[in-house]
Amino acid sequence: MTAIALPSADGTTSAFTLGPPANLTTSSSPATSRLAYAASHVVADPLRASAEGTAGRIDWDATLALRHRLWDLGLGVAEAMDTAQRGMGLDWPAARELARRTLAEARTRDARVVVGIATDQLPEGGAGTEAVRAAYLEQLAEVEDAGGQAVMMASRHLAAAARSADDYLDVYDAVLRQAGEPVILHWLGEVFDPALAGYWGYEDPAKAMSVVADLITAHAANVRGIKVSLLDAELEKELRRRLPAGVHLFTGDDYHYTDLIAGDGRHHSDALLGAFAVIARHASAALARLDAGDEAGFRGILAPTESLSRLVFAAPTRYYKVGVAWLAYLTGAQNHFRMIGGFETGRSLGHLGDLVRAASAIGLFDDPEFSATRAAAYFAVHGIG
């Protein structure tokens, strides 16, 4: 294997040789011990992708191929969520089309999909809670009419309009009562999106948790679960202890997922993770070990991947999608490294180099020579090599 020149976030460049792929036994069947969804990204049309918008700028064939890769590994797909740049390049018309296409593909193979709904058809700023409620209900109807189950994503518009916890409860109550199928809620912390600070009416997450727990208890029959993306493992554990029987806690904690999914013997988290789109083979193999009752084997496969995930999701965390697309490019899951909205510029070349090192350390690259060639060529056109 030839060494390549890799930049680092510390401003240096050094020679690096990619290591061998991990020896993993994956499963094409969904896990039986846990529910597991990977939030997948969108592949841009490289000839037209720019900061001008999303219309006509998605490579649909490549985007849907990513979903089939996840299904082939027994993972469900969480569609049109923040990993797909929802609200950060992917607008509602494109998200609606993405949901329709993915749901249609899923029906060809009886695959698992959940779809994010939000309020992003509203103009920025100035929307009241009634408009927010109507926007959620519009998207809920679109997703359910297409045969999908909804994930009720946190709304920037609601965060701006709400004056108390009661405003949140009124909106969520209306949507949950209207839903034809149980909904997954999504608590996305400000580390992922600063506009969501103070969600649920409180700056203190512990106080907000009481609002969430009471909401879910009041609507337990209409709530399938809640995805918690706060990067706070202890708060997640406390919330899952307070959930009614039959309501799932889907971890969105891309820093601590191994322990949270393994659980404490009484409670565990299921998975709805952007990280799983990056480490899909590892996730599939680890869940197969957990299904077999081998928790040590599960931890042995999955725990080492957290170092890569922490780097992908490093602050500013909203740019984690760049790492997802970069590693998909290096593994051959897509044939370029461009993103809708020009989002790939959100990370430095040094960060991308560090991702190569961390991915190699866990054997992410099935064909190291191929991945090294792609990485070297990309850095070379930026004057590194």
Secondary structure as UniProt FT lines:
FT   STRAND          4..7
FT   TURN            9..10
FT   STRAND          13..16
FT   STRAND          36..39
FT   TURN            46..48
FT   TURN            51..52
FT   TURN            55..56
FT   HELIX           60..72
FT   TURN            73..74
FT   STRAND          76..79
FT   HELIX           82..84
FT   TURN            87..89
FT   HELIX           92..107
FT   TURN            108..110
FT   STRAND          113..117
FT   TURN            120..121
FT   HELIX           129..145
FT   TURN            146..147
FT   STRAND          150..152
FT   HELIX           156..161
FT   HELIX           165..178
FT   STRAND          183..188
FT   TURN            190..192
FT   HELIX           194..196
FT   TURN            197..198
FT   HELIX           199..201
FT   HELIX           205..218
FT   HELIX           220..222
FT   STRAND          223..229
FT   HELIX           233..242
FT   TURN            245..246
FT   STRAND          248..251
FT   HELIX           257..262
FT   STRAND          270..273
FT   HELIX           275..278
FT   HELIX           280..291
FT   TURN            292..293
FT   HELIX           295..302
FT   HELIX           303..305
FT   HELIX           306..312
FT   HELIX           317..319
FT   HELIX           320..330
FT   TURN            331..332
FT   HELIX           340..346
FT   HELIX           349..361
FT   TURN            362..363
FT   HELIX           368..380
FT   TURN            381..383
//
